[in-house]
Structures are given as C-alpha cells and as structure tokens.
Amino acid sequence: MNTEDQTPLDDALVSTLAVIEAQPLEARAAAYVQLHEQLRERLEGGDVPAQVAG
C-alpha cells in the first residue's frame, strides 16, 4: 500500500492493531472480537442514512 493513499481511518486502524498486538494472547483475542464488531457495525450501517435528531 502506498503511504500517500492512506487516510486517517487507515492510520487509526493500524494504531489500533498495534495496541492489540502488544497485549497478552487472551486480551488480544477479546480485543479482536471487539474490533470485529465495531467494523461490522460500521459496514452494515453504511447503507442506512443517518437519523436527524429532532
């Protein structure tokens, strides 16, 4: 991947992965599950327009 093509979200994901990888194995597994859920929610929510508070 060309570093010029990276977005702030790419950088945030790389940072998150670095933090996860530095954890003990048991904590890493739980952190990857949490990350998976966050990414799934973001992807599945991408097709739904944002609700306007009112």
PQR file of N, CA, C, O and H, with PARSE charges and radii, in Angstrom:
ATOM      1  N   MET A   1       0.838  -1.168   0.000 -0.4000 1.5000
ATOM      2  CA  MET A   1       0.000   0.000   0.000 -0.0000 2.0000
ATOM      3  C   MET A   1       0.884   1.234   0.000  0.5500 1.7000
ATOM      4  O   MET A   1       1.860   1.310   0.747 -0.5500 1.4000
ATOM      5  N   ASN A   2       0.548   2.172  -0.818 -0.4000 1.5000
ATOM      6  CA  ASN A   2       1.267   3.427  -0.905 -0.0000 2.0000
ATOM      7  C   ASN A   2       0.869   4.295   0.270  0.5500 1.7000
ATOM      8  O   ASN A   2      -0.321   4.494   0.516 -0.5500 1.4000
ATOM      9  H   ASN A   2      -0.244   2.110  -1.425  0.4000 1.0000
ATOM     10  N   THR A   3       1.848   4.818   1.004 -0.4000 1.5000
ATOM     11  CA  THR A   3       1.520   5.616   2.182 -0.0000 2.0000
ATOM     12  C   THR A   3       0.801   6.908   1.815  0.5500 1.7000
ATOM     13  O   THR A   3       0.115   7.482   2.660 -0.5500 1.4000
ATOM     14  H   THR A   3       2.814   4.656   0.804  0.4000 1.0000
ATOM     15  N   GLU A   4       0.938   7.379   0.583 -0.4000 1.5000
ATOM     16  CA  GLU A   4       0.226   8.570   0.146 -0.0000 2.0000
ATOM     17  C   GLU A   4      -1.267   8.318   0.038  0.5500 1.7000
ATOM     18  O   GLU A   4      -2.053   9.263   0.104 -0.5500 1.4000
ATOM     19  H   GLU A   4       1.496   6.912  -0.104  0.4000 1.0000
ATOM     20  N   ASP A   5      -1.677   7.070  -0.127 -0.4000 1.5000
ATOM     21  CA  ASP A   5      -3.081   6.709  -0.274 -0.0000 2.0000
ATOM     22  C   ASP A   5      -3.770   6.466   1.059  0.5500 1.7000
ATOM     23  O   ASP A   5      -4.980   6.239   1.085 -0.5500 1.4000
ATOM     24  H   ASP A   5      -1.039   6.302  -0.181  0.4000 1.0000
ATOM     25  N   GLN A   6      -3.043   6.506   2.158 -0.4000 1.5000
ATOM     26  CA  GLN A   6      -3.634   6.220   3.462 -0.0000 2.0000
ATOM     27  C   GLN A   6      -4.499   7.378   3.927  0.5500 1.7000
ATOM     28  O   GLN A   6      -4.194   8.545   3.681 -0.5500 1.4000
ATOM     29  H   GLN A   6      -2.060   6.689   2.137  0.4000 1.0000
ATOM     30  N   THR A   7      -5.583   7.029   4.602 -0.4000 1.5000
ATOM     31  CA  THR A   7      -6.480   8.024   5.174 -0.0000 2.0000
ATOM     32  C   THR A   7      -6.312   8.009   6.692  0.5500 1.7000
ATOM     33  O   THR A   7      -5.673   7.110   7.237 -0.5500 1.4000
ATOM     34  H   THR A   7      -5.830   6.081   4.801  0.4000 1.0000
ATOM     35  N   PRO A   8      -6.883   9.000   7.373 -0.5600 1.5000
ATOM     36  CA  PRO A   8      -6.820   8.973   8.839  0.2800 2.0000
ATOM     37  C   PRO A   8      -7.443   7.697   9.423  0.5500 1.7000
ATOM     38  O   PRO A   8      -6.998   7.211  10.463 -0.5500 1.4000
ATOM     39  N   LEU A   9      -8.473   7.154   8.754 -0.4000 1.5000
ATOM     40  CA  LEU A   9      -9.071   5.908   9.243 -0.0000 2.0000
ATOM     41  C   LEU A   9      -8.085   4.749   9.120  0.5500 1.7000
ATOM     42  O   LEU A   9      -8.035   3.879   9.988 -0.5500 1.4000
ATOM     43  H   LEU A   9      -8.834   7.548   7.909  0.4000 1.0000
ATOM     44  N   ASP A  10      -7.300   4.739   8.042 -0.4000 1.5000
ATOM     45  CA  ASP A  10      -6.267   3.707   7.896 -0.0000 2.0000
ATOM     46  C   ASP A  10      -5.268   3.805   9.037  0.5500 1.7000
ATOM     47  O   ASP A  10      -4.897   2.800   9.643 -0.5500 1.4000
ATOM     48  H   ASP A  10      -7.341   5.446   7.336  0.4000 1.0000
ATOM     49  N   ASP A  11      -4.836   5.031   9.322 -0.4000 1.5000
ATOM     50  CA  ASP A  11      -3.870   5.246  10.397 -0.0000 2.0000
ATOM     51  C   ASP A  11      -4.443   4.817  11.747  0.5500 1.7000
ATOM     52  O   ASP A  11      -3.741   4.229  12.570 -0.5500 1.4000
ATOM     53  H   ASP A  11      -5.138   5.848   8.830  0.4000 1.0000
ATOM     54  N   ALA A  12      -5.716   5.115  11.965 -0.4000 1.5000
ATOM     55  CA  ALA A  12      -6.357   4.733  13.228 -0.0000 2.0000
ATOM     56  C   ALA A  12      -6.430   3.215  13.353  0.5500 1.7000
ATOM     57  O   ALA A  12      -6.199   2.671  14.433 -0.5500 1.4000
ATOM     58  H   ALA A  12      -6.287   5.593  11.297  0.4000 1.0000
ATOM     59  N   LEU A  13      -6.749   2.530  12.262 -0.4000 1.5000
ATOM     60  CA  LEU A  13      -6.820   1.074  12.292 -0.0000 2.0000
ATOM     61  C   LEU A  13      -5.446   0.476  12.551  0.5500 1.7000
ATOM     62  O   LEU A  13      -5.318  -0.462  13.338 -0.5500 1.4000
ATOM     63  H   LEU A  13      -6.936   2.972  11.385  0.4000 1.0000
ATOM     64  N   VAL A  14      -4.428   1.002  11.902 -0.4000 1.5000
ATOM     65  CA  VAL A  14      -3.065   0.500  12.123 -0.0000 2.0000
ATOM     66  C   VAL A  14      -2.653   0.705  13.575  0.5500 1.7000
ATOM     67  O   VAL A  14      -2.041  -0.177  14.176 -0.5500 1.4000
ATOM     68  H   VAL A  14      -4.532   1.764  11.262  0.4000 1.0000
ATOM     69  N   SER A  15      -2.980   1.853  14.137 -0.4000 1.5000
ATOM     70  CA  SER A  15      -2.662   2.123  15.546 -0.0000 2.0000
ATOM     71  C   SER A  15      -3.399   1.163  16.467  0.5500 1.7000
ATOM     72  O   SER A  15      -2.822   0.638  17.419 -0.5500 1.4000
ATOM     73  H   SER A  15      -3.478   2.570  13.648  0.4000 1.0000
ATOM     74  N   THR A  16      -4.683   0.934  16.178 -0.4000 1.5000
ATOM     75  CA  THR A  16      -5.478   0.009  16.986 -0.0000 2.0000
ATOM     76  C   THR A  16      -4.887  -1.392  16.924  0.5500 1.7000
ATOM     77  O   THR A  16      -4.779  -2.066  17.948 -0.5500 1.4000
ATOM     78  H   THR A  16      -5.152   1.360  15.405  0.4000 1.0000
ATOM     79  N   LEU A  17      -4.509  -1.830  15.745 -0.4000 1.5000
ATOM     80  CA  LEU A  17      -3.923  -3.160  15.591 -0.0000 2.0000
ATOM     81  C   LEU A  17      -2.598  -3.273  16.342  0.5500 1.7000
ATOM     82  O   LEU A  17      -2.303  -4.316  16.926 -0.5500 1.4000
ATOM     83  H   LEU A  17      -4.597  -1.282  14.913  0.4000 1.0000
ATOM     84  N   ALA A  18      -1.807  -2.217  16.330 -0.4000 1.5000
ATOM     85  CA  ALA A  18      -0.531  -2.234  17.060 -0.0000 2.0000
ATOM     86  C   ALA A  18      -0.775  -2.377  18.560  0.5500 1.7000
ATOM     87  O   ALA A  18      -0.064  -3.122  19.235 -0.5500 1.4000
ATOM     88  H   ALA A  18      -2.046  -1.370  15.856  0.4000 1.0000
ATOM     89  N   VAL A  19      -1.773  -1.671  19.084 -0.4000 1.5000
ATOM     90  CA  VAL A  19      -2.107  -1.767  20.508 -0.0000 2.0000
ATOM     91  C   VAL A  19      -2.572  -3.185  20.832  0.5500 1.7000
ATOM     92  O   VAL A  19      -2.163  -3.759  21.841 -0.5500 1.4000
ATOM     93  H   VAL A  19      -2.351  -1.067  18.535  0.4000 1.0000
ATOM     94  N   ILE A  20      -3.424  -3.748  19.981 -0.4000 1.5000
ATOM     95  CA  ILE A  20      -3.927  -5.109  20.207 -0.0000 2.0000
ATOM     96  C   ILE A  20      -2.778  -6.110  20.198  0.5500 1.7000
ATOM     97  O   ILE A  20      -2.712  -6.986  21.061 -0.5500 1.4000
ATOM     98  H   ILE A  20      -3.756  -3.281  19.161  0.4000 1.0000
ATOM     99  N   GLU A  21      -1.882  -5.989  19.239 -0.4000 1.5000
ATOM    100  CA  GLU A  21      -0.776  -6.941  19.116 -0.0000 2.0000
ATOM    101  C   GLU A  21       0.178  -6.886  20.300  0.5500 1.7000
ATOM    102  O   GLU A  21       0.885  -7.858  20.567 -0.5500 1.4000
ATOM    103  H   GLU A  21      -1.936  -5.277  18.538  0.4000 1.0000
ATOM    104  N   ALA A  22       0.209  -5.768  21.012 -0.4000 1.5000
ATOM    105  CA  ALA A  22       1.101  -5.632  22.164 -0.0000 2.0000
ATOM    106  C   ALA A  22       0.525  -6.284  23.424  0.5500 1.7000
ATOM    107  O   ALA A  22       1.220  -6.399  24.433 -0.5500 1.4000
ATOM    108  H   ALA A  22      -0.365  -4.978  20.795  0.4000 1.0000
ATOM    109  N   GLN A  23      -0.731  -6.709  23.371 -0.4000 1.5000
ATOM    110  CA  GLN A  23      -1.393  -7.293  24.538 -0.0000 2.0000
ATOM    111  C   GLN A  23      -1.104  -8.791  24.639  0.5500 1.7000
ATOM    112  O   GLN A  23      -0.732  -9.427  23.653 -0.5500 1.4000
ATOM    113  H   GLN A  23      -1.295  -6.616  22.551  0.4000 1.0000
ATOM    114  N   PRO A  24      -1.280  -9.351  25.847 -0.5600 1.5000
ATOM    115  CA  PRO A  24      -1.163 -10.801  26.005  0.2800 2.0000
ATOM    116  C   PRO A  24      -2.217 -11.506  25.140  0.5500 1.7000
ATOM    117  O   PRO A  24      -3.225 -10.906  24.769 -0.5500 1.4000
ATOM    118  N   LEU A  25      -1.979 -12.757  24.830 -0.4000 1.5000
ATOM    119  CA  LEU A  25      -2.821 -13.505  23.903 -0.0000 2.0000
ATOM    120  C   LEU A  25      -4.298 -13.486  24.283  0.5500 1.7000
ATOM    121  O   LEU A  25      -5.147 -13.261  23.420 -0.5500 1.4000
ATOM    122  H   LEU A  25      -1.160 -13.245  25.131  0.4000 1.0000
ATOM    123  N   GLU A  26      -4.621 -13.716  25.541 -0.4000 1.5000
ATOM    124  CA  GLU A  26      -6.022 -13.764  25.950 -0.0000 2.0000
ATOM    125  C   GLU A  26      -6.716 -12.418  25.717  0.5500 1.7000
ATOM    126  O   GLU A  26      -7.847 -12.368  25.232 -0.5500 1.4000
ATOM    127  H   GLU A  26      -3.931 -13.900  26.242  0.4000 1.0000
ATOM    128  N   ALA A  27      -6.030 -11.336  26.067 -0.4000 1.5000
ATOM    129  CA  ALA A  27      -6.587  -9.997  25.871 -0.0000 2.0000
ATOM    130  C   ALA A  27      -6.683  -9.664  24.386  0.5500 1.7000
ATOM    131  O   ALA A  27      -7.616  -8.989  23.953 -0.5500 1.4000
ATOM    132  H   ALA A  27      -5.112 -11.376  26.461  0.4000 1.0000
ATOM    133  N   ARG A  28      -5.717 -10.141  23.614 -0.4000 1.5000
ATOM    134  CA  ARG A  28      -5.718  -9.910  22.167 -0.0000 2.0000
ATOM    135  C   ARG A  28      -6.960 -10.492  21.519  0.5500 1.7000
ATOM    136  O   ARG A  28      -7.589  -9.853  20.676 -0.5500 1.4000
ATOM    137  H   ARG A  28      -4.959 -10.690  23.966  0.4000 1.0000
ATOM    138  N   ALA A  29      -7.308 -11.702  21.916 -0.4000 1.5000
ATOM    139  CA  ALA A  29      -8.486 -12.369  21.340 -0.0000 2.0000
ATOM    140  C   ALA A  29      -9.739 -11.549  21.600  0.5500 1.7000
ATOM    141  O   ALA A  29     -10.545 -11.346  20.691 -0.5500 1.4000
ATOM    142  H   ALA A  29      -6.797 -12.221  22.602  0.4000 1.0000
ATOM    143  N   ALA A  30      -9.912 -11.082  22.814 -0.4000 1.5000
ATOM    144  CA  ALA A  30     -11.090 -10.273  23.151 -0.0000 2.0000
ATOM    145  C   ALA A  30     -11.071  -8.946  22.392  0.5500 1.7000
ATOM    146  O   ALA A  30     -12.115  -8.476  21.941 -0.5500 1.4000
ATOM    147  H   ALA A  30      -9.258 -11.247  23.552  0.4000 1.0000
ATOM    148  N   ALA A  31      -9.906  -8.350  22.251 -0.4000 1.5000
ATOM    149  CA  ALA A  31      -9.800  -7.073  21.546 -0.0000 2.0000
ATOM    150  C   ALA A  31     -10.122  -7.241  20.062  0.5500 1.7000
ATOM    151  O   ALA A  31     -10.742  -6.367  19.456 -0.5500 1.4000
ATOM    152  H   ALA A  31      -9.057  -8.732  22.618  0.4000 1.0000
ATOM    153  N   TYR A  32      -9.702  -8.363  19.478 -0.4000 1.5000
ATOM    154  CA  TYR A  32     -10.032  -8.612  18.068 -0.0000 2.0000
ATOM    155  C   TYR A  32     -11.534  -8.840  17.887  0.5500 1.7000
ATOM    156  O   TYR A  32     -12.103  -8.422  16.879 -0.5500 1.4000
ATOM    157  H   TYR A  32      -9.199  -9.073  19.970  0.4000 1.0000
ATOM    158  N   VAL A  33     -12.170  -9.487  18.838 -0.4000 1.5000
ATOM    159  CA  VAL A  33     -13.628  -9.667  18.769 -0.0000 2.0000
ATOM    160  C   VAL A  33     -14.307  -8.303  18.809  0.5500 1.7000
ATOM    161  O   VAL A  33     -15.223  -8.041  18.030 -0.5500 1.4000
ATOM    162  H   VAL A  33     -11.707  -9.827  19.657  0.4000 1.0000
ATOM    163  N   GLN A  34     -13.867  -7.443  19.705 -0.4000 1.5000
ATOM    164  CA  GLN A  34     -14.449  -6.108  19.813 -0.0000 2.0000
ATOM    165  C   GLN A  34     -14.222  -5.309  18.525  0.5500 1.7000
ATOM    166  O   GLN A  34     -15.140  -4.645  18.043 -0.5500 1.4000
ATOM    167  H   GLN A  34     -13.122  -7.655  20.338  0.4000 1.0000
ATOM    168  N   LEU A  35     -13.026  -5.368  17.971 -0.4000 1.5000
ATOM    169  CA  LEU A  35     -12.724  -4.667  16.723 -0.0000 2.0000
ATOM    170  C   LEU A  35     -13.593  -5.199  15.590  0.5500 1.7000
ATOM    171  O   LEU A  35     -14.112  -4.427  14.785 -0.5500 1.4000
ATOM    172  H   LEU A  35     -12.281  -5.907  18.363  0.4000 1.0000
ATOM    173  N   HIS A  36     -13.748  -6.504  15.528 -0.4000 1.5000
ATOM    174  CA  HIS A  36     -14.589  -7.118  14.501 -0.0000 2.0000
ATOM    175  C   HIS A  36     -16.019  -6.581  14.587  0.5500 1.7000
ATOM    176  O   HIS A  36     -16.624  -6.246  13.569 -0.5500 1.4000
ATOM    177  H   HIS A  36     -13.326  -7.131  16.182  0.4000 1.0000
ATOM    178  N   GLU A  37     -16.550  -6.502  15.801 -0.4000 1.5000
ATOM    179  CA  GLU A  37     -17.907  -5.993  15.993 -0.0000 2.0000
ATOM    180  C   GLU A  37     -18.019  -4.529  15.560  0.5500 1.7000
ATOM    181  O   GLU A  37     -18.996  -4.140  14.921 -0.5500 1.4000
ATOM    182  H   GLU A  37     -16.058  -6.774  16.628  0.4000 1.0000
ATOM    183  N   GLN A  38     -17.025  -3.727  15.907 -0.4000 1.5000
ATOM    184  CA  GLN A  38     -17.047  -2.316  15.522 -0.0000 2.0000
ATOM    185  C   GLN A  38     -17.015  -2.168  14.002  0.5500 1.7000
ATOM    186  O   GLN A  38     -17.755  -1.359  13.442 -0.5500 1.4000
ATOM    187  H   GLN A  38     -16.231  -4.043  16.427  0.4000 1.0000
ATOM    188  N   LEU A  39     -16.171  -2.937  13.339 -0.4000 1.5000
ATOM    189  CA  LEU A  39     -16.079  -2.863  11.879 -0.0000 2.0000
ATOM    190  C   LEU A  39     -17.359  -3.370  11.217  0.5500 1.7000
ATOM    191  O   LEU A  39     -17.824  -2.795  10.233 -0.5500 1.4000
ATOM    192  H   LEU A  39     -15.570  -3.595  13.794  0.4000 1.0000
ATOM    193  N   ARG A  40     -17.927  -4.450  11.760 -0.4000 1.5000
ATOM    194  CA  ARG A  40     -19.172  -4.998  11.208 -0.0000 2.0000
ATOM    195  C   ARG A  40     -20.289  -3.968  11.309  0.5500 1.7000
ATOM    196  O   ARG A  40     -21.021  -3.737  10.346 -0.5500 1.4000
ATOM    197  H   ARG A  40     -17.550  -4.917  12.559  0.4000 1.0000
ATOM    198  N   GLU A  41     -20.415  -3.352  12.482 -0.4000 1.5000
ATOM    199  CA  GLU A  41     -21.456  -2.345  12.680 -0.0000 2.0000
ATOM    200  C   GLU A  41     -21.272  -1.178  11.720  0.5500 1.7000
ATOM    201  O   GLU A  41     -22.241  -0.657  11.169 -0.5500 1.4000
ATOM    202  H   GLU A  41     -19.820  -3.540  13.264  0.4000 1.0000
ATOM    203  N   ARG A  42     -20.030  -0.775  11.526 -0.4000 1.5000
ATOM    204  CA  ARG A  42     -19.756   0.351  10.617 -0.0000 2.0000
ATOM    205  C   ARG A  42     -20.111  -0.019   9.182  0.5500 1.7000
ATOM    206  O   ARG A  42     -20.715   0.779   8.466 -0.5500 1.4000
ATOM    207  H   ARG A  42     -19.242  -1.198  11.974  0.4000 1.0000
ATOM    208  N   LEU A  43     -19.739  -1.222   8.761 -0.4000 1.5000
ATOM    209  CA  LEU A  43     -20.039  -1.652   7.397 -0.0000 2.0000
ATOM    210  C   LEU A  43     -21.527  -1.841   7.177  0.5500 1.7000
ATOM    211  O   LEU A  43     -22.061  -1.417   6.151 -0.5500 1.4000
ATOM    212  H   LEU A  43     -19.248  -1.870   9.343  0.4000 1.0000
ATOM    213  N   GLU A  44     -22.199  -2.468   8.117 -0.4000 1.5000
ATOM    214  CA  GLU A  44     -23.632  -2.702   7.978 -0.0000 2.0000
ATOM    215  C   GLU A  44     -24.423  -1.407   8.086  0.5500 1.7000
ATOM    216  O   GLU A  44     -25.486  -1.282   7.479 -0.5500 1.4000
ATOM    217  H   GLU A  44     -21.766  -2.812   8.950  0.4000 1.0000
ATOM    218  N   GLY A  45     -23.930  -0.459   8.836 -0.4000 1.5000
ATOM    219  CA  GLY A  45     -24.619   0.811   8.991 -0.0000 2.0000
ATOM    220  C   GLY A  45     -24.353   1.771   7.849  0.5500 1.7000
ATOM    221  O   GLY A  45     -24.989   2.821   7.761 -0.5500 1.4000
ATOM    222  H   GLY A  45     -23.066  -0.560   9.329  0.4000 1.0000
ATOM    223  N   GLY A  46     -23.419   1.425   6.972 -0.4000 1.5000
ATOM    224  CA  GLY A  46     -23.065   2.309   5.871 -0.0000 2.0000
ATOM    225  C   GLY A  46     -24.162   2.504   4.854  0.5500 1.7000
ATOM    226  O   GLY A  46     -24.148   3.496   4.125 -0.5500 1.4000
ATOM    227  H   GLY A  46     -22.901   0.572   7.044  0.4000 1.0000
ATOM    228  N   ASP A  47     -25.118   1.587   4.780 -0.4000 1.5000
ATOM    229  CA  ASP A  47     -26.197   1.690   3.811 -0.0000 2.0000
ATOM    230  C   ASP A  47     -27.394   2.447   4.353  0.5500 1.7000
ATOM    231  O   ASP A  47     -28.327   2.745   3.606 -0.5500 1.4000
ATOM    232  H   ASP A  47     -25.130   0.782   5.372  0.4000 1.0000
ATOM    233  N   VAL A  48     -27.383   2.760   5.624 -0.4000 1.5000
ATOM    234  CA  VAL A  48     -28.511   3.411   6.265 -0.0000 2.0000
ATOM    235  C   VAL A  48     -28.194   4.896   6.435  0.5500 1.7000
ATOM    236  O   VAL A  48     -27.171   5.243   7.025 -0.5500 1.4000
ATOM    237  H   VAL A  48     -26.625   2.518   6.230  0.4000 1.0000
ATOM    238  N   PRO A  49     -29.059   5.775   5.925 -0.5600 1.5000
ATOM    239  CA  PRO A  49     -28.800   7.205   6.111  0.2800 2.0000
ATOM    240  C   PRO A  49     -28.843   7.583   7.596  0.5500 1.7000
ATOM    241  O   PRO A  49     -29.592   6.991   8.373 -0.5500 1.4000
ATOM    242  N   ALA A  50     -28.053   8.552   7.971 -0.4000 1.5000
ATOM    243  CA  ALA A  50     -28.009   8.990   9.363 -0.0000 2.0000
ATOM    244  C   ALA A  50     -29.337   9.600   9.760  0.5500 1.7000
ATOM    245  O   ALA A  50     -29.954  10.335   8.988 -0.5500 1.4000
ATOM    246  H   ALA A  50     -27.445   9.033   7.340  0.4000 1.0000
ATOM    247  N   GLN A  51     -29.771   9.290  10.968 -0.4000 1.5000
ATOM    248  CA  GLN A  51     -31.010   9.837  11.507 -0.0000 2.0000
ATOM    249  C   GLN A  51     -30.754  11.277  11.951  0.5500 1.7000
ATOM    250  O   GLN A  51     -29.715  11.574  12.541 -0.5500 1.4000
ATOM    251  H   GLN A  51     -29.270   8.693  11.594  0.4000 1.0000
ATOM    252  N   VAL A  52     -31.670  12.136  11.677 -0.4000 1.5000
ATOM    253  CA  VAL A  52     -31.553  13.531  12.107 -0.0000 2.0000
ATOM    254  C   VAL A  52     -32.220  13.653  13.471  0.5500 1.7000
ATOM    255  O   VAL A  52     -33.387  13.302  13.642 -0.5500 1.4000
ATOM    256  H   VAL A  52     -32.514  11.895  11.198  0.4000 1.0000
ATOM    257  N   ALA A  53     -31.458  14.157  14.439 -0.4000 1.5000
ATOM    258  CA  ALA A  53     -32.012  14.328  15.787 -0.0000 2.0000
ATOM    259  C   ALA A  53     -33.002  15.484  15.761  0.5500 1.7000
ATOM    260  O   ALA A  53     -32.771  16.514  15.129 -0.5500 1.4000
ATOM    261  H   ALA A  53     -30.510  14.442  14.300  0.4000 1.0000
ATOM    262  N   GLY A  54     -34.083  15.287  16.449 -0.4000 1.5000
ATOM    263  CA  GLY A  54     -35.011  16.394  16.423 -0.0000 2.0000
ATOM    264  C   GLY A  54     -36.084  16.205  17.327  0.5500 1.7000
ATOM    265  O   GLY A  54     -36.964  17.060  17.427 -0.5500 1.4000
ATOM    266  H   GLY A  54     -34.271  14.449  16.962  0.4000 1.0000
TER
END
